[in-house]
Amino acid sequence: MIAELGLAILWMAAALAVLQLVAGALALRPQGAAMVGVVRPVAVAQGLMVALAFAALVTLFVTTDLSVKLVAENSHSAKPLIFKIAGTWGNHEGSMLLWVTIMSLAGAFVALVERRLAENTLLATLAAQAFVSLGFYAFLLLASNPFARLAQPAPEGAGLNPLLQDIGLAFHPPTLYVGYVGLSIAFSFAVGALITRDVGPAFARAMRPWVLGAWIFLTVGITAGSYWAYYTLGWGGWWFWDPVENASLMPWLAATALLHSVSVLAARNALRAWTVMLGVVAFSMSMVGTFLVRSGILTSVHAFAVDPARGSFILVLLAIYIGGALLLFGLRAGTVTEGARFAPVSREAALVFNNVMLCGILGIVLMGTLYPLVTEAFGVKVSVGPPYFNPVSAVFALPMVVVMAVGPILRWKDDGARRVAPVMAVPALIALAGTVAALLAGVGVLPALGLGLGGALALASLLPLRGRNLRRTPLPTWGMVVAHFGLAVAMLGMASESAFSIERLAALNPGETRSVGPYKLTLDRIDPVAGPNWTALQASVSARYDGGSAVVLQPQARVFANPPGTRTESALLTRWNGQLYVVLGEEGEDGRWQMRFWWKPFVPLIWLGGLLVGLGGLLALVGRVARDVKRLVAADKIAFRRERQGR
């Protein structure tokens, strides 16, 4: 009953999306005044309907309704409740329903709260959002029905991929999807502004909070996903340049460029065409990522194994959305001017330079991700990994960091190098001294540059606070400082991990000891243990830091029955100066146990930095929203007073 109800509600939501699109289009016509009041309520109703459909699917997973095909293929009655709930989106159909749910709720929220846009532009934006949603409704209802029934209920479910049976599944995908869908809002804003020829500061100020919110969720989602892969896969790395990892990085790069561009447009009425194009590009990258993950053309631990027909459906959607937006941009290009001009040495110029660098990195990542797929189509298999991505992206990333250090202290419109040079003297000396010291210590060129520039950026990021009353400093300024400081912290963590990590492979009998970095590690014993839906062999390893007291770590090799599979459960011990990483391998023919140990100095700074970047975005968002609310309240008071005086 719940499945049929959920499917019916999903069809109703799709019908409301059609109504929202038609009403929005008619309301833009001179004779469409009657439709103006329809669009907002319909957008809200559509969001509520699809949320009910998603709630129905969650209920089916929680109750393990094995008459539903999706539940039978991706759940099991013995799974813990948290994984039953998270299993709702741990598959293709459920994750796409989550995508549409977030997209429609975001559109409903725009309809409820957005008051800064001109009415015509808002109506065009909501119509564009409905058009985007319709494609995904069609995809779900015609190609990926999450409520499909089995002819006969399954006796038991097949279970969830062991790699996904982790708390990370409950957090990482929804966070990323909110980011992706936020970019669909930015895309709709851009399309709406093009339709009404309303690309200006007011449009940018309305668009900026949505871009900022999407960027925050993407930042936190990528950071969480990196840490999830780091401790779950057992290979000791924090980024593999996996195609599906790249699929989330590319929208983030585009969103970062868009965020800076929309800020310039809002503040200085410049970069109009840049802002519109980046709005299209950012959503394009999220669609490209969706295609890569769901088309079946990738082999990855992250990818959904689905048939190519579904991938073709998404490719058609990508062509319609992005091709249509680019065509609209071409038709309206003459009306989108660049606005106010600025000098080569100015804050605007620094932001433009870094946007170009971000787009360069985006191009590098996109090319490296797609190139193996193209060559494989011609029968040639190639692998593109860190030897390509690291040095080539560094060509763009390192100059970007230098300009990022200088940019926030530059003045708008026009500035001079003579004023800035004395302020940047100390960060420059830190960059030079740190890089030279690292090179003399035998560190590679890229890690050495990362250490030097990371230290310089950490100090330079605080310079915008120089001479200010910190209590009265606006939250958006604090947000910029914290985000840039977080990036410096992450850079230092990445460079330290690359430069100073120590790995040891060992074959041990119980009682034997090995050293890695400052730690002495003793394998005490191997025990069988059991969890709610798995069994495991668990090692007890005593770790002593510089001869201190022992801390017991318990890495596991887990075995799952439903579905059959294994998963490495690494053990981590974190100190202020680094992290010990221990993995249990297999028992050798001689009875010794294979163990892998890593000492990774300052590696937690990578994820601490990512969280600081997200926190900086949150501070900026709160500050911007609070400022907008104050302006709207003040405007309402003025209008009310004028109305009373008129009476």
N, C-alpha and C positions, 0 to 999 in steps of 0.2 A: 504493500500500500504506500509506504514512504517513498519507494523508488518511483512509482507512477506519479505521486504528488510532486516530487522533486522535478521530474521531467516536464510535467505540465507547467509548473511555475517557471521553469527555464524557458519554455516556449512563450509564456506570457511576457517574460522580461525581454525576449527578442522582439516580440510585437511592439512593446513599448519603445524599444530602441528605434524601430521603424517610424513610429509616431513622432518620436523626438526629432529624428532627422527631417521628416517631412514638415513638421510644424516649424522647425527652425528655418528651413529653407523658405517656406511661405512667409514667415514673419519678416524676412529681409526684403520682401517685395513691397512696393508702395501701398498696395491694397491689402497687405497682410496683417494689419493691426490687430485683427481678431485672434491671431495665432500667438501674439507676443506673450500673453498670459498663460499659455499652455505649456511652453517649453520647460520652464523651471520645475513645475510640479511633476511633469512626466519624467524628467531626469531623476528626481528624487524617488519616484515610484519604481522606476527601473532598477535603481540601486538596491532598494529594499527587496524587490522580488528576487534578484539574483543572489542576494545574501541569504534569503530563505532557502533557495535551491542548494546553496553550498552547505547550509546548516543541515539540510536533509541528507546530503552525502556524508557529512561527519557522523550523523546518527547511524547511518548504515554501517560505517566502519566500527564505531564504538560497540554496536550490538552484534558485530560480525555476522551480518546477514549474507549467508553464503548462496542465496539465490540470485544475488547481484554479481555479474561477471567480474566487475572491477574489484570487489571485495574478495571474491574467491581467488583471484589471481595475485592479490597483493596484501593479504592479511591472513591471520591465523588466530584461532581462539585462545591460544596460549600466550600470545604476545602481551607484554605489559601495556597498560592503558595509554601511556604517553605515546607509544609507538603505533597503537591503533589510531589515535588521533592524527599523529604526524603522517601515518601511512596514507591518509586521505590525499595528501599532495606529493607523496613519494612515488608517484607513477605519472604516466603521460596525461590521461584524461583528467584526473583529479587536480594536477598542477595547472592544467589549462583552465579548469573551472575556477580555481583560486585566482588565476590571472584575470579572468573576466570579472570576477566578483570585486576584486580590488579596483579594476578599471571603472566599473560602473559606480561603485561607492565614491570613488574620487570625483567622477562627473557629478554625482549627486551633491557632494560637498561643495564643488564649485558653484552649482546652481543655488545652494543655500546661502553661501557666505560672500560670494564675490560681488563687490559693489564699486570697485574702482574702475572697471572697464566701461566704456561706452556701451549702451544697451545693444546696439546692432552688432558690435564686436563680440559681446558675450553670447548673443544668440548664435552667431556664426561659429563660435568656439564650441558651444554645446552641440550644435549640429555636426561639426567635425568629429567630436568625441563619440557621438552616436554612430557615425559612419565607421569609425575605427572599431567600435565594439561589435557592430553587426558582422564584420568579417569573422571575429572570433566566436560569436554565437553560431554562425553558419558552420564554422569548423567543428564546434562541439556537437551540434545537433545532427550534422550530416556525415561527419567522419570520425568523431571521437565521443560517442554518447557515454557519459559516465554512469548512467542509470540502466544500461542494458541488462536484461534478465537472462539467466540460463534456462534452458528447457527443463533441466532437473537440478535442484540445489546440489552443490558439491558437498561430499561428506566432510571435507575439511579444507581449509584454505591453503594455498601454496606458500604463504608467508611473504616476508619482505626481505629484499636483498640484505645480507648480513652487514655490508658496508654502510647501509642506511639506518641500521638499528643503533642509532646513537642520538644523544640529546641534540646534536648539531642539526639533525633533520627538522626538529621542532622550531628552530630559530633561523637557520641560514636561508632556506628557500623563500619563506614568506618575506623576509627582510629584503632580499634581492628583488622579489616581484613588486614590492611597493616602490622600489627604486625604478624598475622598468616601467611600471604603469605611470609613475610620476612624469616620466619622459613622454609618455603618450599625451599627458595633459599639456606639457610644453609644446608638443607637436600640434595639438589642437589649437592652442593659443596662437602659434605662428600661422597656421592655416586661416584661422578666423581673422587675424589682423591683415593678412594678405587679401582676403575676400573683401573686407571693408576698407582697405587702404588706410589702415590705422596703425602703422608701425611708428611708434614714437615713445617718448618717456613714460606716458601714462600706461601704455601697453606693457612696457618693460617693468614698471613698478608692480603691476598686477601679476605679471608672469613670474617675477623673481622668487617669491616665497614658494611657489610650486616647484621650480627648478631646484631651489635650495633644499627643500624637503626630500625630493627624489635623490639628490646628491648625497645627503646625509645617510639615507637608507642604503644606497649603493655602497658607500664607504664602509659602514658598519657590516653590511652583508659580506663584502669581499674580505674584510678583516676576519670575521667569524669563519668564513669558508676556508681561508688560508690556515687558520689554527686547527679547524676540524680535520682537514686533510693532513696536517702536520702530525697530529697525535694519533690519527686513526690508521693511516696507510703504512706506518712503520718504516718509512724509508729515510726519515730524518730531515726532510727538506720542507721549506715553507712555501715554495713556488716552483712549479715544474714546467711552466709554459705549456701546459696541457691546452689543447684547443678549446675545451670547455671552460677552463680557467680564463683563457683569453676572451671568451664570449662574454664574460662579465666585466672584464677589464676595459674592453673597447667602449661600451656605453659610459663607463665612469670617466674615461679620458675625454670623450665628447661632452659629457655633462659638466666637467670641470671647466672646459673652454667656454661652454655656454653660460655658466654661472658668472664668469668674469666678464664676458661680453655683455650680458644683460645688465650687469651692474654699471658698466660704462654708459650704456644707453639710458638707463634710469637716471644716472647722475649728471651726465654731460651731453645727452642727446647725440651720441656718436655711435658708430658701428651698427647701424640699422640692418644693413644687408647681412653682415656677419651674424647678428643675433638670429635672424630668421633662418638662415642656412644652417646654423649650428643646432637650432631647434629641430630641423628636419633630420640632420645627420645623427643627432643623439638617439632619436627614436629609431632611425634606420639601423643603428648598431644593436639596439635591443632586439629588433626583428631578425637581424642577421644571426645573433646569438641564439634566438629561438629556433631558427631554421637549422643551425648546426647541431643543436642538442637533440632535436626531434625528427630529423630527416632520416636517421639511420646511416648517414655517410661517415660518421665518426666512430672510432673504437676508443672508448674512454670509460674510466670507472665512474665518471659523472654523467655520461650520456644516457638518454632513454632509448632502449632498443625498440624502435617502431618501424613500421613499413614505409618505404619510400613514397607511397602515395600521399601520406600525410605530409611529408616533407614538401612534396610538390604543391599541396594546398597552401602551405605557409609561404612558399616561394611566390605563388600567385598573389597572395595578400601583400607580400613585400613589394612586388612590382606595382600593384594598384596604388597602395598608400604612398610609397616613396616616389614612384613615377608621376602620380597625380600631383603631389606636392611640388615636385620640381617643375612640372609643366605650369602649375599656377604661379610659381615664383618667376618663371620665364615670362609669363604674360604680364605680371605685375612689376617686373624689374625696373621699369621706367619710373614707377612711382615710389620706389624704395631708395632714397638717397642716403648717403653716408652721414648726413647731419653735420654737426660742428666739427671743425678741423682742430688739430693739435700739433704741437711741435715734436720733433724727433726725440727730444729728451723731455719726457713728461710721464705721468702715471699712466695715461691712456696708451702711450707708445709701448711702455713696459708690458702692459696687459696684452696688447696686440702681439708683441714678440712672443710672449709665453703661450698665447693661443696658437700661434704658428708652430711652436715647438710641440705643443700637445697634439696638434693635428699631424705633425710629422711622426710622433711616436705611434699615434693611432694608425697611420698608414703602414708603418713598419710591422705592427702587430697583426693588422689585417692581412698584409701580404704573406707574412710568415705562417699565418693560420690557414690561409686558403691555398697557398702554393702546393703543399703536398697533395691536396685533393685534386688539383688540376693535373699534376703530373701522373697521379694514379689513374686518372681517367684515360691517359694515353699509355698505360701499362708500365709506368716507371714509378717505383716506390722510393720516396726520399723522406728523410726525417729532418725536421727543423726544430732545434732546441736552443738551450742557453748559448752555445757558441755563436749563434746568429743573433738571438734577441738581445743578449746582454751588451755586447759592444756597439751594435748598430743603434739600439735605442738610447744608449749613453751619449751618442753624438748629439742627440736632441735634448736629453734630460739634463746633462751637466750645464750647458749654457742657460737652460731654463732656471735652474737652481740659483745661478749667479744673478740673473735678472730678478728673480723672486726675492732675493735678499735686498736688492736696491729699490725695487718698485714701490713698496709701501711708504717709503720716506720721500718719494718724489712728489712734486706738486702737480695738481691737475693742469692741463692745457699747455703749460710751458715751465721749464725749469733749466737749471744749468749744472754742468758737471762740477764746477768749482765749489758750489754750495754743498754738494753731496759727498765729494771725495773725502773731506776730513772726517765726516760722520762714519764712513765705511772703512776707515783706515784699520781699526782694530779687527773687525771681521775679516778683512783681507789678509792681515798678518796671521790670524788663526788658520785660515784656509791654507796659506802657504806653509806655515810651520807644521800643521798637522799632516799635510800631504807629504812633505819632505821627510818628516820623522817616520811615517809609516813606510815609505819607500826604503829608507835606510834600515828599517827593521826587517826587510825582506818581504813585505806585503806586496801583492800584485798591484798593477797600475789602477785598475778600476776600484778595488776596495780602498786603496790609499786616497784616491780622489773623493770617494764617498765619505771617508772619515774626516778629511780636511774640510770639504764643503758642508758636510753635515754639522760640524762644530761651528763653522762660520754662520750658517743659516740659523742655528739655534740662538746665537747672540743677536744677529740682525733682525730676527723676527720680533724681538722685544723693543727695538728702537722706536716703533710708532708710539710707545708709551712714554718715551723720554719727554720730560717737561710737562706732563699732563697731571691733572688731579685725578688719581686712579678711581676715586669714588664716583666721579662725574663722567668718566670715560664711557661713551656709548657702548652698549652691548655688541653691536656689529663690529666695532673696532676690537673689542676683546675677542670676538669670534675669529677675526682675521689673525690676530696674534697667536691665539691658541692653536688654530689650524696649521699655520705655518711652522710654529714650534713643534707640533706633532709630526709634521712631515720631516723635520730635522731629526727628531728622535727616531722615527722609523728608518731614515737613511743610516743613522749611526748603528742601529741594530742590524740592518742588512749588511753593511760593510763589515761589521765585527764578525757576524756569522760566517761570511765568506772568507775573511782573512784569518781568523783564529780558531775555527772549529777543529776539533781533534776526534778522529774516529778510530775505534779499536774493534777488531773481530777476534773472538776468542772461542775456543772449545774447552769447556770446563767440566770437571767432576765436582759434585758437592764438596765444599770445603776449600776449593782452590780460589786464588785471588789474582786479579789483574788490576792494572792502573790505567786511568785515562784522565789526562789533565791533572787537577789537584786531588782527584778522588782515587781511593783504593776500594775495589769492589770484590766482595766475596759471595760466591754462590752458596747459599746455605742449604737449600733443598728444593725439590720439585714436588708439588702436590696436585692431585686432581681436585677440582672444585666444580660446582654446578650453580647455574643461574636460573632465572625463571624460564628461559627457553633456549638455554645453551649449556654445554659442558666445556671445561677448559683444563689445560695444564697450566699451573701457576708457579712461577719461580719466586723464591724469596731471596733477595739480594741485599746484603748489608753494604751500605755506602758510607765511607768515612772521608770527610773533607779535611785534608791536611792533618790527618791523625786524630781528628776529633771523635766525638761519640758517633755510634752507628745509627743510621736511619735506614729502615727496611723498605725496599721497593718491591712491588709485586707485579711484574709484567705477566701477561697471559697470552696464550695461543688458544683462541676460542673456536669451538666447532658448533655450528648450527644445523639442526635437522630439517627445519622447514623455512625456507628451502635449504637444501644441503649446501654448506659453504663454510669457509673459515675466515677469521679476522684476527689480525694482530692487535692486541691491546697493550700499547706501550706504557711504560711507567716514567713519570717525569718528577724531577726534584728541582725546584726553582730557588735560587738565591739572588741576592741583589746584583751579583756580577755574572750571572749566567744560568744555564740550565743543563742538568744531567738528564740524558735520554737513554733508556734501557729497553731493549727488545729481546724477547725470547724466541729462538729459532727451533730447529728440529733436533732430535736426538740422533747422533751419529752412530755408525756401525760399531765403533769402539766404546759406546756407552756414554760418551761425553756430550754435553749440550752446547749447541751453537748459540752464542750470545753476541749481540751488537751493542756497543757502548759509544755514546757521543758526549763530549763536553763542548757546549756551545756558549761561549762568552757573550753576554749581553743580548742574546737572541730574543728575550721577551720584549725588548724595546721595539721590535717590529710591530707587535700587536698593541702595545701600549701607545705607540705613535699613531697607529690607525684609529684607535679609540679617541685619542686627543684631537685628531683631525675631525672626526665625527662630532665631538663635543664642541669644537670651534664652530662648526656649521650650525649646531643647535643653538648656541648662544646668539649667533647672527640672526637666525630665524626668529627666535623669541624677541630680539630687539626690533627687528623689522616689523613683525606683526604688531607688537605693542605700539610702535610709532604709528602704524597705519590705523589702528583702532582709535588712538587718541585723535588723529586727524578726522576720522569719520564722525566720532562723537562731537568734536568741535563743530564740524560742518552741520551736523543735525541740529545742534543748539542754535547756530546762527540762522538756519532755515526756519526753525520754530519761532524764534524771536521776530523774524521778518514777517512770518505769517500772522502772528499776533498783532504786530504793528499795522499790518494791512487791514486787519479787521477793525 
